[in-house]
Amino acid sequence: MITKTIQITEVTADELADTVADKLMFKIENYLKELSKKQNDEILTRQEVADYLRISLVTIHSWNKHGILNPIRMGNRIFYKKQDILDVLEQQKINKKR
């Protein structure tokens, strides 16, 4: 059994509350990030991606060819990870701000 000793010296109640709140907020943010990654672990077909992004299948083919999207090939079928699609959109948003 592991025992830990906590020693607090010259800390006000407000400082302690702020420290605990900061640690708790950090844990909550990490949990939410992991939760959103799991939800976006879906696999989409070409048509689902086209509908989601409101673009044509020709545009998807062009984006594959230029390396914008990274398809997953299973036999003669093509799929995409939803998280990869969201990452591409986020990257485009960052590039436009520059």
C-alpha positions as CSV (number, residue, x, y, z in Angstrom):
1,M,0.0,0.0,0.0
2,I,1.3,3.4,-1.0
3,T,0.7,6.3,1.3
4,K,1.2,9.9,0.4
5,T,1.6,12.9,2.6
6,I,0.3,16.3,1.6
7,Q,1.9,19.2,3.3
8,I,0.4,22.7,2.8
9,T,2.2,25.7,4.1
10,E,1.1,29.3,3.9
11,V,-1.6,28.8,1.3
12,T,-4.8,30.7,1.5
13,A,-8.2,29.0,0.8
14,D,-8.5,31.0,-2.4
15,E,-5.1,29.9,-3.7
16,L,-5.9,26.3,-2.9
17,A,-9.3,26.6,-4.6
18,D,-7.7,28.1,-7.7
19,T,-5.0,25.3,-7.8
20,V,-7.7,22.6,-7.5
21,A,-9.9,24.3,-10.1
22,D,-6.9,24.6,-12.6
23,K,-6.1,20.9,-12.2
24,L,-9.7,19.9,-12.5
25,M,-10.2,22.0,-15.6
26,F,-7.1,20.4,-17.2
27,K,-8.5,16.9,-16.5
28,I,-11.9,17.8,-17.9
29,E,-10.4,19.3,-21.1
30,N,-8.3,16.2,-21.7
31,Y,-11.4,14.0,-21.1
32,L,-13.5,16.0,-23.6
33,K,-10.7,15.8,-26.2
34,E,-10.5,12.0,-25.9
35,L,-14.3,11.7,-26.0
36,S,-14.5,13.7,-29.2
37,K,-11.8,11.7,-30.8
38,K,-13.7,8.5,-30.0
39,Q,-16.9,9.9,-31.5
40,N,-15.1,10.9,-34.7
41,D,-13.6,7.4,-35.2
42,E,-16.3,6.7,-37.7
43,I,-15.5,5.3,-41.2
44,L,-17.3,7.1,-44.1
45,T,-17.9,6.1,-47.7
46,R,-17.1,8.4,-50.6
47,Q,-20.8,9.3,-50.9
48,E,-21.1,10.0,-47.1
49,V,-18.0,12.3,-47.3
50,A,-19.5,14.1,-50.3
51,D,-22.8,14.6,-48.5
52,Y,-21.1,15.7,-45.3
53,L,-18.9,18.3,-47.0
54,R,-21.5,19.2,-49.7
55,I,-19.1,18.5,-52.5
56,S,-19.1,16.2,-55.5
57,L,-17.5,12.8,-55.9
58,V,-15.3,14.4,-58.6
59,T,-14.0,16.8,-56.0
60,I,-13.3,13.9,-53.6
61,H,-11.4,12.1,-56.4
62,S,-9.3,15.3,-57.1
63,W,-8.5,15.7,-53.4
64,N,-7.4,12.1,-53.2
65,K,-5.2,12.6,-56.2
66,H,-3.6,15.8,-54.7
67,G,-3.1,14.2,-51.3
68,I,-5.6,16.4,-49.5
69,L,-7.6,13.4,-48.3
70,N,-6.2,10.0,-47.3
71,P,-8.5,7.2,-48.4
72,I,-8.5,3.8,-46.8
73,R,-8.8,1.1,-49.5
74,M,-10.5,-2.2,-48.8
75,G,-10.7,-4.3,-51.9
76,N,-12.3,-2.1,-54.5
77,R,-14.1,0.1,-51.9
78,I,-12.8,3.4,-50.6
79,F,-13.4,4.8,-47.1
80,Y,-12.3,7.8,-45.0
81,K,-11.9,8.3,-41.3
82,K,-14.2,11.1,-40.1
83,Q,-11.4,12.4,-37.9
84,D,-9.1,12.8,-40.9
85,I,-11.8,14.8,-42.7
86,L,-12.2,17.1,-39.6
87,D,-8.4,17.5,-39.4
88,V,-8.3,18.6,-43.0
89,L,-11.0,21.2,-42.4
90,E,-9.2,22.4,-39.3
91,Q,-6.0,22.8,-41.2
92,Q,-7.7,24.8,-43.9
93,K,-9.1,27.1,-41.2
94,I,-5.6,27.6,-39.8
95,N,-4.1,28.3,-43.2
96,K,-6.7,31.0,-44.0
97,K,-5.9,32.9,-40.8
98,R,-2.3,33.2,-41.8
